[in-house]
Amino acid sequence: MGMFHPLRVTAVERLTDDSAAVTLAVPPGLRADYRYAPGQHIALRRFSEGGTEIRRTYSLCDPATPEPATLRVGIRQVEGGEFSTYALKELVPGDEVEVLPPTGRFILEPRAGHFAAVVGGSGITPVLSIASTLLAREPEARFCLIRSDRSSASTMFLEEVADLKDRYPDRFQLVTVLSREDQQTGLPSGRLDAERLTALLPALLAERGVEGVDGWYLCGPLGLVEGASRALRGLGVPRARIHQEIFHADEAPAPPPSAAHTPTSATVKATLEGRSGSWPVDDGESVLETVLRNRADAPYACKGGVCGTCRVRLLGGEVHMDRNYALEPEELDAGYVLACQSHPLTPVVEVDFDA
């Protein structure tokens, strides 16, 4: 699971008016710990002047290497976002940031085949790592990238994506859609919703067919990802070939369980880093909050049901999850839940962070 280490910032590159790529140096002795698969992310941590801990998760954007000397992430400023504002306005080379080792299951290990992605905004970040690693390592692989942005000025990693197109003209297909700006060439402006993708994708992938793509990678705001998923399922793509990661999910969480199903008192038993403990749940607490009161090393990042850092296996009892944008159906079937979103429905709940 790993622990936080202070890593030195070596570069802060402005990508657009509201985004930047931040590069962190990894000392030789830690490079094996920070090895990552293409598509994974890291959690960054800082403390406010008042001592409040602030964690945020950002995807790695560079090609994956066995022992990376640097980690590079894309950060887009979010309105009211404490960490993104700090990163874009205050962070400079020479500063140190505490970083957890990479995690995440939105990955594509290089292999022969035809793959495709639908991304929106900063959703390009993990897919850039996926595509660049795949095309460099596997000569029998092809990749189609369909990306949606507000305008050309707001498009992150514009040069890096153009470089992939120049380097792999026969194996990398790029389709750009701008929602608020007309293009001289290419597709008309407008949002990439389910209806538009249903009409667009068969034409783009006429040679192989939408259902013939070996893996689909959807990343970006909730509406885009859900719309793309509906379009793909309607076009006959098996669920197992659709992989998704949500970057923004602003709607209200699901209602809490009714009082009739909530125990008057509950206990959480948890195994973490090989050590087990049992603690009472305070009123309204999630499983993660209960564990954190007693084990400060419990893993988490977003606390919003999006990143999946706090994934645990439910070994006993029942929980109610307020929201879930990180776990795949097969993970749910295997008994995994998100600790940050889980509230006990039984007097005893047992989870394993190490599973």
N, C-alpha and C positions, 0 to 999 in steps of 0.2 A: 504493500500500500504506500510505503514511503513516508518521508517527512519533509517539512519545509527546509530549504537551504537558501541563503542569501546569494543571489547571482547579480553580477555587475552589468549594468546597461552599457552597451557599446555603440548603439545607434538608435536614433528616433527619426524615422523618415516620414515626412508628411506625404500622404497619398492623395488626399482631397482636403477640402476646407474643414471637414469634421472627422477625419480618420488618419491613422498613422500606423506604420509598421515599427515595432519595437524589437530590437535584437539584444539578447542576453548571452553573455559568455558563460560557458560551462567548464569549470576546471577539469583537468585530466582525470583526477580521482573520482569525479562524479559522472563522467560521461556514460558509463554503463547504466547508471541509475536513470539517466535522462534519455535513454534510447526510446524512440517512439515509432509507432506504425503510422503510415500516411492516413490523416484524417483525425488523429487524436488531438487532445487539448491539454492545457496546463492551467492550474489555479494559481493566481497571483494574490499576495496578501500584503497589506500595509495597515498601520495603525494611525488613526486620526489624532489630532492634538489632545483630544479628551481621552484617548486610550481605547477608543472603540475599534474593534477588529473589522476590517473591510476585506472581503474576498470576492474575486471575480474570476470567471473562467474564460479563456481565450484560446482559439484554435491555432495550431501551428500551421504555417503556410509554406515552409520550404520543403524540398524533397527530403525524404527520410534517409538517414545514414546510420550505420551500425553503432557508432559512438560519436554523437554530434558535438562539435566544438562550440556551436551556438544554437540557440533557440530563437525563432523569429515568429512573432504573433501579429495579427492584424487587430487593431482596436478602433472601433467607431464610437464617437462620443454619443452618449445617450442623455437625453434631457433629464437633468437632476441626478445623473449618475456620478457617484462620488469617485469611483476609481477611474472611469474613462475621462472625466474632467481633469483629474490629477495627471493622468498619463499624457494627455495632449497639451496641457498648459504648464505643467511643472516639471515633468520627468526629463532629465538630460543625461547624456553620456557621463559615466562615472558614478551615477547613483546606484544604489543596490535595492533590489526587490526580492522579497521572499517568494519562493516558487516550489510548488509540489511537483513530483515526477509526473510524467504524462499518463493520462487515462483516457477512456472512451472506447466505444464499440462501433462508432461510425467510421469504419476502416475498410480499405481494399488492399489486401496484400497482392502485389503484382503477379499476374498470371495472364496467359493468353486468353483473348476473347474481345468482345465488343461491349463497351460500357458507356453509360450516359449519365448526365447530371442536369437537374433543373435547380438553379440557385437564384436567390434574390438578395441584393445588397451585400452585407458583410458575410452572407452565406457562401461567398466565393472562397473564403479563407481556407477551410479544411479541404475543399474540393481542388484548390490549386495544388496543395501538397499531394493529394491522391492522383491527380492527372499527371503532374510532372514526374512523380516517382514511377508510376506505371509505364509511361511512354519511354522513360530513360532505361528502365530495367528489362522491359519485355517487348522485343521487336515484333511479336505477333499480336500485340494489343492495339485496339483503336478506342478513341474516346470522343464522345460528342458532348459539348458543353452548351447548354441553353441558359443564358443569364439575363436577369431582369434588373434594371436600375432606373432611378428617376431620370437621370440625365447623364451625359458623358462626363460632365464635371464632377459628378458624385460617384463615379465608378471606381471602385478600389482595385488595385493591382492591374491596371489597364496595360501597362508595359509588359508585365510578366506574362499575361495571357496572350498578348500579341507575339511575344517571343516564342511561346509554345506553338503558335500557328505557323510562324516562320521556320521553326526547327523541325516540325513534323507535319508538313503540309498534306501528306497523304493519309495520316493516321489521326489527326486532330481536327475535328469539325467544330466551328464556333458560330453560334447564333446569338445575336444581341438584340434585346427588346428594351426600348426606353419608354417608360410610362408617361413622361411629361415633356418629351422633346422629340420632334420629328427628325428622322435620319434621311440623308440623301440617298442612301442605298439600304437594302435590307428590308426588314419587316416594318409595317406601320406601327406607330406608337400606341400605347395602351397597356393595360394590366394583363398579366399572364394568369387568367383564371382557368377553371376546369374546362369550361366550354371552349375557350380559345386553344388550350393545349390539346383537347380531343381532336380538333380539326388540324392543328399544326403538326403534331408529332408523327402521324403516319406519312405525311409528305416529306418530312425531314429524314425519316429512316425508311424510305421506300425499299431500299435494296435489301435490308435485313428484316424489316418489320419491327414494330414496337415491341411485340411479344418475344422477339428473337434476341433482344439485348440481354446480355448475361447478368447485368446488375445495374439498377437505377439508384442514383444518389440524390436525395432531395434535401436542400438545406436553405434556411432563411426564415422569414416571418411565418407565423402559424398559418395565416390564410393561404399563402403561396404553397406551402408544403401540403396542406390538406387538399387544396384544389388539384395539385399535381398528382397526389396519390389517388384521388377519385378518378381522374382522367385515365391514369394508367390501369387501374383495376377495370374500368369500363372498356378499355382496349384489349383486355385479356392478359395482362401481365400478372403472373403469379405473385402472391403476397411475399413469398420468400425472397423474391428478387428486388423488392423495394426497400431501401434503407433510408432512414430520414433522421434529421437532427433539426430541432427548432431553435432559432436564435431569439425570437421575441414571442411572448405569449401574454398579452395584456388583459385578456378578459378575466372576469371575476372567477375565483376558484369554485369548485363544486360545493354545494351546501354541506355543512358538517352532518355527521350521523345524528339521528334523532335521539332524544334523551332516553327513549325506551330501549335503545340498543347500546347505550354508553354505560359502562360499569361505574359504580360510585367510587371505586378505587381500583387501581391497576398497578401492576408491576412489570417492568421491562427487564428481561434477562438478555444480556448481549455478550457476544464473544468478539474481541477486537485485538488484533496482533497477538493471538494465542492466549490472551487472558480473558477470563469471564467475570461478570459481575451481575448483580441484581439490585434494582433501584425502584422506589415508588415513583409513580407518575404524578406530577403536579397538575392541577386543574387546567385543562385545555392544551397541555403540552403534546407535541409530536414525539414520536419515538426518538428522533435525533436530539431534540431539546433535552429529553430526559437523560440520554447518554452523555451529552455534552456537559451537563452539570456535574458529572462525576468522572468523565474521561475527556479532557480537553483535546485529545488527539483523534477524536472521531472525525472521519473525513466528510467534508461538505464543501460546496462552493456557492452555488446560486441560491439555495433554499427555495427555489421556485418550481421544482419538478421538471426542470429543463435539462440540466447537464448530466445527471446520472451519477455524480461523484459519490453520493451517499447510498448507493444501491446495497441492499442487504438481502440475505435469504431468510424467509420467514420459516422458522423451524417449529413453532408452536403458537397456538392462539389465532386470533383473527384481528385484522386492522381495516380501517377505512382510509383509502387514499384520496385526498382532496383533488389532486390532479396528477397526470402522468403524461409527459411529453418526451420521456427519455427511454423507457423500456419497451422492447419489442414484444409482440404477443407470445413468442416462444419463451421469453424470459419470465413473463407473468405466469405462463403455464408451469414453468419450472419452480415457481414459488418465490420469485424475487419481487421486492417492493422498494419504494423510495422512502428511506427513513424520515426525510424532511417533511413528507406529505402524509405519513401514516399515523393514525390515532387508534389506540387500543379499543377493540370492541369486546374483549374478553378480559377477565381479571388478570390473566398472565399472558404476556406476549414474549416469545423468545426469538431473537434474530442473531444472525451470524454475519458480521462485516467481512470476514475472511473468506467466505464461500465463493 
